[in-house]
């Protein structure tokens, strides 16, 4: 799902497990290729230590 841009990794409380590096690598590749959510919400910010927010910014 992450490789297709259908999801983004989120590491709860910054805890990174065995697959963290691979998930980050494919997420950044999907973002660069503007796949899935990265095409639908180009303003989405990738931050694996925070839940991903899409849509208009609040503030």
Backbone bond lengths (Angstrom), bond angles and torsions (degrees), N, CA, C in turn:
res aa  C-N    CA-C-N  psi(-1)  N-CA   C-N-CA  omega(-1)  CA-C   N-CA-C  phi
1 X - - - 1.435 - - 1.534 110.94 -
2 X 1.307 116.67 -41.72 1.465 120.30 -179.92 1.524 110.51 -64.66
3 X 1.312 117.57 -42.05 1.467 121.76 -178.95 1.526 112.00 -63.82
4 X 1.345 117.60 -29.55 1.473 121.32 178.79 1.522 112.20 -86.73
5 X 1.319 117.40 -5.13 1.459 120.53 -177.26 1.514 112.46 81.73
6 X 1.343 116.94 13.81 1.461 121.41 179.63 1.522 112.20 -84.29
7 X 1.318 117.20 -11.31 1.461 121.99 -179.41 1.523 108.14 -156.25
8 X 1.316 115.17 162.02 1.462 120.78 176.10 1.523 108.01 -128.42
9 X 1.324 118.22 142.68 1.458 119.27 179.89 1.524 111.64 -68.39
10 X 1.311 115.18 145.84 1.459 123.17 175.99 1.517 106.54 -138.38
11 X 1.303 116.89 123.39 1.455 121.95 -177.91 1.523 108.78 -104.95
12 X 1.315 115.59 102.99 1.457 122.53 -176.45 1.517 110.73 -56.73
13 X 1.315 115.19 124.47 1.468 123.09 -177.87 1.526 112.17 55.04
14 X 1.333 115.93 27.37 1.459 120.56 177.22 1.515 114.93 74.21
15 X 1.329 117.56 5.15 1.464 121.20 -179.49 1.522 109.32 -73.91
16 X 1.309 115.89 118.85 1.458 121.33 -178.36 1.523 109.04 -109.53
17 X 1.285 114.55 129.31 1.459 119.73 -177.92 1.509 112.33 -99.02
18 X 1.285 114.53 -164.50 1.454 123.69 -176.39 1.528 112.94 -57.30
19 X 1.319 117.53 -36.29 1.464 121.42 -173.70 1.531 114.16 -97.84
20 X 1.316 117.96 5.44 1.462 122.05 -174.86 1.530 112.96 -57.90
21 X 1.301 117.97 -48.31 1.471 120.66 -177.20 1.524 111.11 -61.62
22 X 1.323 116.69 -42.69 1.462 120.23 179.10 1.520 112.03 -66.20
23 X 1.331 116.73 -41.23 1.463 120.24 178.06 1.524 111.27 -62.98
24 X 1.321 116.64 -42.94 1.462 119.58 178.39 1.530 110.98 -63.62
25 X 1.310 116.84 -41.25 1.463 120.94 -179.02 1.527 110.65 -61.24
26 X 1.325 118.00 -48.51 1.462 119.36 -178.35 1.532 111.48 -71.69
27 X 1.330 117.84 -30.73 1.470 120.29 176.69 1.527 110.69 -64.73
28 X 1.311 116.77 -44.09 1.469 120.03 179.82 1.522 111.45 -68.12
29 X 1.329 116.96 -34.30 1.469 120.78 175.69 1.526 109.99 -65.22
30 X 1.328 117.42 -44.20 1.469 121.32 178.36 1.527 110.97 -63.44
31 X 1.323 116.28 -40.45 1.475 119.63 178.59 1.524 110.79 -64.00
32 X 1.317 116.99 -44.24 1.466 120.94 179.21 1.527 111.10 -61.63
33 X 1.333 116.38 -38.31 1.469 121.47 -180.00 1.527 112.39 -82.66
34 X 1.322 116.57 -3.15 1.475 122.83 -179.56 1.532 111.43 55.57
35 X 1.321 114.81 51.50 1.457 120.84 178.17 1.531 110.34 -93.74
36 X 1.314 116.38 149.63 1.456 122.14 172.14 1.511 114.29 53.95
37 X 1.332 115.72 -123.66 1.462 120.17 -176.91 1.517 112.30 -63.09
38 X 1.312 117.17 -26.13 1.471 119.91 -179.67 1.528 110.94 -71.11
39 X 1.328 117.89 -24.57 1.463 121.22 173.92 1.530 109.47 -83.14
40 X 1.323 115.81 -43.48 1.463 120.72 -176.62 1.524 112.13 -68.77
41 X 1.317 117.07 -33.41 1.470 121.91 -177.56 1.524 109.20 -131.63
42 X 1.329 117.40 73.72 1.465 119.98 -174.54 1.530 114.08 -61.45
43 X 1.322 117.79 -19.29 1.463 120.55 179.56 1.531 112.05 -85.69
44 X 1.340 117.71 -3.41 1.469 120.89 179.63 1.526 109.30 -60.48
45 X 1.304 115.41 137.31 1.465 121.93 -178.17 1.524 108.66 -102.27
46 X 1.312 116.16 130.73 1.461 120.74 177.31 1.525 109.28 -86.05
47 X 1.308 115.67 114.00 1.457 121.77 175.54 1.530 106.33 -146.03
48 X 1.323 118.10 99.27 1.463 120.45 -174.15 1.524 114.20 -67.22
49 X 1.323 118.07 -6.29 1.456 120.93 177.74 1.527 112.16 -96.59
50 X 1.330 116.41 1.04 1.459 122.14 177.17 1.517 108.53 -133.52
51 X 1.302 115.78 150.64 1.466 119.62 176.04 1.518 108.95 -64.78
52 X 1.311 116.74 143.05 1.452 122.15 -178.17 1.526 109.92 -75.82
53 X 1.328 115.72 132.55 1.450 120.95 175.24 1.507 108.32 -115.06
54 X 1.315 116.01 133.12 1.451 120.51 175.73 1.522 108.06 -119.61
55 X 1.306 116.03 165.18 1.455 120.10 -179.47 1.507 111.19 96.09
56 X 1.336 116.53 -171.83 1.462 119.92 -177.21 1.521 111.60 -64.07
57 X 1.305 115.09 146.21 1.466 118.54 178.87 1.520 109.91 -74.51
58 X 1.304 114.98 150.37 1.463 120.48 178.86 1.523 107.87 -103.76
59 X 1.275 115.22 132.75 1.443 112.59 174.76 1.420 114.90 145.98
